[in-house]
């Protein structure tokens, strides 16, 4: 019997398939943010559709009722953030600073004191990094504008889905296959 050695080499087709799969996974990963944004816009529009429909039956135009509801909701959220965020930051800071004193014996049994020290150190490092300016300003500005743009886009999509009569249903008909 003859011993034949064969050198199997990847074909160009196999390499292109690998590249195509990597590109497909990359596109799916990047599209996840878009899909989640559309879903959030859909949920917001679905939540506002009933009050807008009720107000339109009472004679108020859909665009006016949608605009008023959006302004009220955004004002409420802004007031909530303005009120709660500073209090929460202050309370969490005090909690992490004093938790070892209040629950010392209990935490010593679970060796959680070390974990609290690590968390406290990480929070201090994070705040020092923000204050010292070691994070590139372009990265902070890019992330900030990207998130602001995403929030505005979600609000615009939900606004247009709410303003249009049967906007949610028409969106579902346009996106989903006819079998569903």
ZADO-1210 file (C-alpha; in nm, 4 decimals, padded with zeros to 6 digits):
<atoms>
<atom x="00.0000" y="00.0000" z="00.0000" code="UNK" pos="1"/>
<atom x="00.1377" y="00.3343" z="-00.0933" code="UNK" pos="2"/>
<atom x="00.1698" y="00.6155" z="00.1543" code="UNK" pos="3"/>
<atom x="00.0384" y="00.9292" z="-00.0019" code="UNK" pos="4"/>
<atom x="00.0622" y="01.2546" z="00.1788" code="UNK" pos="5"/>
<atom x="-00.1894" y="01.5123" z="00.0849" code="UNK" pos="6"/>
<atom x="-00.1646" y="01.8752" z="00.1634" code="UNK" pos="7"/>
<atom x="-00.5086" y="02.0118" z="00.2114" code="UNK" pos="8"/>
<atom x="-00.5184" y="02.3811" z="00.1600" code="UNK" pos="9"/>
<atom x="-00.8127" y="02.6077" z="00.2149" code="UNK" pos="10"/>
<atom x="-00.9654" y="02.7097" z="-00.1088" code="UNK" pos="11"/>
<atom x="-01.0364" y="03.0698" z="-00.1916" code="UNK" pos="12"/>
<atom x="-01.4064" y="02.9933" z="-00.1655" code="UNK" pos="13"/>
<atom x="-01.3651" y="02.8758" z="00.1936" code="UNK" pos="14"/>
<atom x="-01.1664" y="03.1866" z="00.2827" code="UNK" pos="15"/>
<atom x="-01.4297" y="03.4130" z="00.1296" code="UNK" pos="16"/>
<atom x="-01.7001" y="03.2272" z="00.3206" code="UNK" pos="17"/>
<atom x="-01.5119" y="03.2878" z="00.6461" code="UNK" pos="18"/>
<atom x="-01.4736" y="03.6567" z="00.5623" code="UNK" pos="19"/>
<atom x="-01.8426" y="03.6776" z="00.4722" code="UNK" pos="20"/>
<atom x="-01.9451" y="03.5145" z="00.8014" code="UNK" pos="21"/>
<atom x="-01.7233" y="03.7489" z="01.0034" code="UNK" pos="22"/>
<atom x="-01.8713" y="04.0465" z="00.8169" code="UNK" pos="23"/>
<atom x="-02.2246" y="03.9146" z="00.8728" code="UNK" pos="24"/>
<atom x="-02.1648" y="03.8731" z="01.2478" code="UNK" pos="25"/>
<atom x="-02.0134" y="04.2215" z="01.2622" code="UNK" pos="26"/>
<atom x="-02.3167" y="04.3719" z="01.0858" code="UNK" pos="27"/>
<atom x="-02.5547" y="04.1882" z="01.3176" code="UNK" pos="28"/>
<atom x="-02.3628" y="04.3078" z="01.6224" code="UNK" pos="29"/>
<atom x="-02.3683" y="04.6684" z="01.5038" code="UNK" pos="30"/>
<atom x="-02.7330" y="04.6478" z="01.3976" code="UNK" pos="31"/>
<atom x="-02.8351" y="04.5364" z="01.7451" code="UNK" pos="32"/>
<atom x="-02.8360" y="04.8983" z="01.8618" code="UNK" pos="33"/>
<atom x="-03.0601" y="04.9995" z="01.5730" code="UNK" pos="34"/>
<atom x="-03.3021" y="04.7126" z="01.6321" code="UNK" pos="35"/>
<atom x="-03.3224" y="04.7893" z="02.0041" code="UNK" pos="36"/>
<atom x="-03.3756" y="05.1585" z="01.9280" code="UNK" pos="37"/>
<atom x="-03.6637" y="05.0797" z="01.6944" code="UNK" pos="38"/>
<atom x="-03.8112" y="04.8488" z="01.9575" code="UNK" pos="39"/>
<atom x="-03.7916" y="05.1225" z="02.2247" code="UNK" pos="40"/>
<atom x="-03.9523" y="05.3700" z="01.9835" code="UNK" pos="41"/>
<atom x="-04.2257" y="05.1154" z="01.9135" code="UNK" pos="42"/>
<atom x="-04.2925" y="05.0676" z="02.2862" code="UNK" pos="43"/>
<atom x="-04.3091" y="05.4444" z="02.3451" code="UNK" pos="44"/>
<atom x="-04.5469" y="05.4881" z="02.0515" code="UNK" pos="45"/>
<atom x="-04.7643" y="05.2011" z="02.1717" code="UNK" pos="46"/>
<atom x="-04.7835" y="05.3566" z="02.5177" code="UNK" pos="47"/>
<atom x="-04.8848" y="05.6961" z="02.3824" code="UNK" pos="48"/>
<atom x="-05.1243" y="05.5685" z="02.1170" code="UNK" pos="49"/>
<atom x="-05.4220" y="05.5146" z="02.3500" code="UNK" pos="50"/>
<atom x="-05.4180" y="05.8649" z="02.5064" code="UNK" pos="51"/>
<atom x="-05.3625" y="06.0275" z="02.1662" code="UNK" pos="52"/>
<atom x="-05.6510" y="05.8304" z="02.0148" code="UNK" pos="53"/>
<atom x="-05.8732" y="05.9282" z="02.3085" code="UNK" pos="54"/>
<atom x="-05.7830" y="06.2960" z="02.2701" code="UNK" pos="55"/>
<atom x="-05.8358" y="06.2823" z="01.8937" code="UNK" pos="56"/>
<atom x="-06.1869" y="06.1421" z="01.9504" code="UNK" pos="57"/>
<atom x="-06.2521" y="06.4415" z="02.1770" code="UNK" pos="58"/>
<atom x="-06.1663" y="06.6757" z="01.8889" code="UNK" pos="59"/>
<atom x="-05.8007" y="06.7575" z="01.9610" code="UNK" pos="60"/>
<atom x="-05.5755" y="06.7037" z="01.6572" code="UNK" pos="61"/>
<atom x="-05.3416" y="06.4045" z="01.6837" code="UNK" pos="62"/>
<atom x="-05.0297" y="06.6097" z="01.6248" code="UNK" pos="63"/>
<atom x="-05.1181" y="06.8568" z="01.9007" code="UNK" pos="64"/>
<atom x="-05.2059" y="06.5873" z="02.1533" code="UNK" pos="65"/>
<atom x="-04.8902" y="06.3929" z="02.0656" code="UNK" pos="66"/>
<atom x="-04.6771" y="06.7038" z="02.1028" code="UNK" pos="67"/>
<atom x="-04.8329" y="06.7928" z="02.4392" code="UNK" pos="68"/>
<atom x="-04.7902" y="06.4376" z="02.5702" code="UNK" pos="69"/>
<atom x="-04.4261" y="06.4279" z="02.4585" code="UNK" pos="70"/>
<atom x="-04.3516" y="06.7623" z="02.6230" code="UNK" pos="71"/>
<atom x="-04.5214" y="06.6506" z="02.9450" code="UNK" pos="72"/>
<atom x="-04.3365" y="06.3177" z="02.9500" code="UNK" pos="73"/>
<atom x="-03.9975" y="06.4756" z="02.8763" code="UNK" pos="74"/>
<atom x="-04.0551" y="06.7437" z="03.1404" code="UNK" pos="75"/>
<atom x="-04.1465" y="06.4781" z="03.3951" code="UNK" pos="76"/>
<atom x="-03.8383" y="06.2703" z="03.3122" code="UNK" pos="77"/>
<atom x="-03.6109" y="06.5749" z="03.3242" code="UNK" pos="78"/>
<atom x="-03.7499" y="06.6744" z="03.6633" code="UNK" pos="79"/>
<atom x="-03.7135" y="06.3197" z="03.7887" code="UNK" pos="80"/>
<atom x="-03.3522" y="06.2956" z="03.6741" code="UNK" pos="81"/>
<atom x="-03.2730" y="06.6408" z="03.8116" code="UNK" pos="82"/>
<atom x="-03.4187" y="06.5432" z="04.1494" code="UNK" pos="83"/>
<atom x="-03.3148" y="06.1812" z="04.1907" code="UNK" pos="84"/>
<atom x="-02.9687" y="06.1522" z="04.0331" code="UNK" pos="85"/>
<atom x="-02.7842" y="06.3870" z="04.2734" code="UNK" pos="86"/>
<atom x="-02.9560" y="06.2272" z="04.5725" code="UNK" pos="87"/>
<atom x="-02.8775" y="05.8767" z="04.4490" code="UNK" pos="88"/>
<atom x="-02.5115" y="05.9594" z="04.3900" code="UNK" pos="89"/>
<atom x="-02.4811" y="06.1109" z="04.7361" code="UNK" pos="90"/>
<atom x="-02.6597" y="05.8200" z="04.9032" code="UNK" pos="91"/>
<atom x="-02.4580" y="05.5532" z="04.7206" code="UNK" pos="92"/>
<atom x="-02.1365" y="05.7313" z="04.8123" code="UNK" pos="93"/>
<atom x="-02.2361" y="05.7368" z="05.1781" code="UNK" pos="94"/>
<atom x="-02.3523" y="05.3753" z="05.1590" code="UNK" pos="95"/>
<atom x="-02.0217" y="05.2507" z="05.0237" code="UNK" pos="96"/>
<atom x="-01.8254" y="05.4598" z="05.2707" code="UNK" pos="97"/>
<atom x="-02.0229" y="05.3490" z="05.5770" code="UNK" pos="98"/>
<atom x="-02.1414" y="04.9990" z="05.4877" code="UNK" pos="99"/>
<atom x="-01.8445" y="04.8334" z="05.6507" code="UNK" pos="100"/>
<atom x="-01.9144" y="05.0181" z="05.9764" code="UNK" pos="101"/>
<atom x="-02.2838" y="04.9270" z="05.9837" code="UNK" pos="102"/>
<atom x="-02.2643" y="04.5665" z="05.8703" code="UNK" pos="103"/>
<atom x="-01.9055" y="04.4847" z="05.9663" code="UNK" pos="104"/>
<atom x="-01.9556" y="04.1536" z="06.1526" code="UNK" pos="105"/>
<atom x="-02.2002" y="04.0266" z="05.8934" code="UNK" pos="106"/>
<atom x="-01.9736" y="04.1185" z="05.6043" code="UNK" pos="107"/>
<atom x="-01.6665" y="03.9704" z="05.7726" code="UNK" pos="108"/>
<atom x="-01.8314" y="03.6288" z="05.7735" code="UNK" pos="109"/>
<atom x="-01.8650" y="03.6454" z="05.3950" code="UNK" pos="110"/>
<atom x="-01.5386" y="03.8300" z="05.3341" code="UNK" pos="111"/>
<atom x="-01.7364" y="04.0969" z="05.1543" code="UNK" pos="112"/>
<atom x="-01.5329" y="04.3727" z="05.3130" code="UNK" pos="113"/>
<atom x="-01.2636" y="04.3171" z="05.0537" code="UNK" pos="114"/>
<atom x="-01.5201" y="04.3361" z="04.7762" code="UNK" pos="115"/>
<atom x="-01.6527" y="04.6643" z="04.9138" code="UNK" pos="116"/>
<atom x="-01.3022" y="04.8044" z="04.9288" code="UNK" pos="117"/>
<atom x="-01.2443" y="04.7031" z="04.5669" code="UNK" pos="118"/>
<atom x="-01.5743" y="04.8625" z="04.4603" code="UNK" pos="119"/>
<atom x="-01.4912" y="05.1785" z="04.6524" code="UNK" pos="120"/>
<atom x="-01.1440" y="05.1884" z="04.4968" code="UNK" pos="121"/>
<atom x="-01.2881" y="05.1400" z="04.1466" code="UNK" pos="122"/>
<atom x="-01.5381" y="05.4211" z="04.2020" code="UNK" pos="123"/>
<atom x="-01.2604" y="05.6476" z="04.3279" code="UNK" pos="124"/>
<atom x="-01.0424" y="05.5565" z="04.0292" code="UNK" pos="125"/>
<atom x="-01.3310" y="05.6275" z="03.7936" code="UNK" pos="126"/>
<atom x="-01.4020" y="05.9677" z="03.9453" code="UNK" pos="127"/>
<atom x="-01.0285" y="06.0513" z="03.9477" code="UNK" pos="128"/>
<atom x="-01.0050" y="05.9538" z="03.5814" code="UNK" pos="129"/>
<atom x="-01.2970" y="06.1774" z="03.4923" code="UNK" pos="130"/>
<atom x="-01.1561" y="06.4704" z="03.6874" code="UNK" pos="131"/>
<atom x="-00.7950" y="06.4306" z="03.5735" code="UNK" pos="132"/>
<atom x="-00.8847" y="06.4290" z="03.2045" code="UNK" pos="133"/>
<atom x="-00.7016" y="06.1089" z="03.1095" code="UNK" pos="134"/>
<atom x="-01.0009" y="05.9979" z="02.9037" code="UNK" pos="135"/>
<atom x="-00.9659" y="06.1518" z="02.5567" code="UNK" pos="136"/>
<atom x="-01.2039" y="06.4405" z="02.5085" code="UNK" pos="137"/>
<atom x="-01.2910" y="06.3212" z="02.1588" code="UNK" pos="138"/>
<atom x="-01.4084" y="05.9854" z="02.2947" code="UNK" pos="139"/>
<atom x="-01.6289" y="06.1522" z="02.5547" code="UNK" pos="140"/>
<atom x="-01.7746" y="06.3988" z="02.3036" code="UNK" pos="141"/>
<atom x="-01.8275" y="06.1257" z="02.0433" code="UNK" pos="142"/>
<atom x="-02.0044" y="05.9013" z="02.2900" code="UNK" pos="143"/>
<atom x="-02.2128" y="06.1891" z="02.4227" code="UNK" pos="144"/>
<atom x="-02.3249" y="06.3050" z="02.0780" code="UNK" pos="145"/>
<atom x="-02.3853" y="05.9471" z="01.9657" code="UNK" pos="146"/>
<atom x="-02.6136" y="05.8805" z="02.2608" code="UNK" pos="147"/>
<atom x="-02.7914" y="06.2145" z="02.2201" code="UNK" pos="148"/>
<atom x="-02.8448" y="06.1412" z="01.8498" code="UNK" pos="149"/>
<atom x="-02.9785" y="05.7947" z="01.9346" code="UNK" pos="150"/>
<atom x="-03.2217" y="05.9375" z="02.1911" code="UNK" pos="151"/>
<atom x="-03.3444" y="06.2019" z="01.9462" code="UNK" pos="152"/>
<atom x="-03.3874" y="05.9375" z="01.6760" code="UNK" pos="153"/>
<atom x="-03.5893" y="05.7137" z="01.9085" code="UNK" pos="154"/>
<atom x="-03.8108" y="06.0068" z="02.0068" code="UNK" pos="155"/>
<atom x="-03.8627" y="06.1077" z="01.6437" code="UNK" pos="156"/>
<atom x="-03.9563" y="05.7560" z="01.5349" code="UNK" pos="157"/>
<atom x="-04.1987" y="05.7162" z="01.8239" code="UNK" pos="158"/>
<atom x="-04.3417" y="06.0638" z="01.7539" code="UNK" pos="159"/>
<atom x="-04.4130" y="05.9801" z="01.3892" code="UNK" pos="160"/>
<atom x="-04.5546" y="05.6394" z="01.4792" code="UNK" pos="161"/>
<atom x="-04.7882" y="05.8067" z="01.7283" code="UNK" pos="162"/>
<atom x="-04.8952" y="06.0988" z="01.5071" code="UNK" pos="163"/>
<atom x="-04.9994" y="05.8791" z="01.2186" code="UNK" pos="164"/>
<atom x="-05.3353" y="05.7121" z="01.2564" code="UNK" pos="165"/>
<atom x="-05.2677" y="05.3378" z="01.2852" code="UNK" pos="166"/>
<atom x="-04.8951" y="05.4149" z="01.2618" code="UNK" pos="167"/>
<atom x="-04.7938" y="05.1149" z="01.4688" code="UNK" pos="168"/>
<atom x="-05.0072" y="04.8762" z="01.2666" code="UNK" pos="169"/>
<atom x="-04.8774" y="05.0153" z="00.9368" code="UNK" pos="170"/>
<atom x="-04.5211" y="04.9821" z="01.0660" code="UNK" pos="171"/>
<atom x="-04.5801" y="04.6179" z="01.1568" code="UNK" pos="172"/>
<atom x="-04.7385" y="04.5471" z="00.8173" code="UNK" pos="173"/>
<atom x="-04.4395" y="04.7046" z="00.6433" code="UNK" pos="174"/>
<atom x="-04.1779" y="04.5198" z="00.8498" code="UNK" pos="175"/>
<atom x="-04.3257" y="04.1761" z="00.9140" code="UNK" pos="176"/>
<atom x="-04.3965" y="03.9158" z="00.6453" code="UNK" pos="177"/>
<atom x="-04.7561" y="03.8851" z="00.5257" code="UNK" pos="178"/>
<atom x="-04.7928" y="03.5432" z="00.6910" code="UNK" pos="179"/>
<atom x="-04.7871" y="03.7094" z="01.0330" code="UNK" pos="180"/>
</atoms>
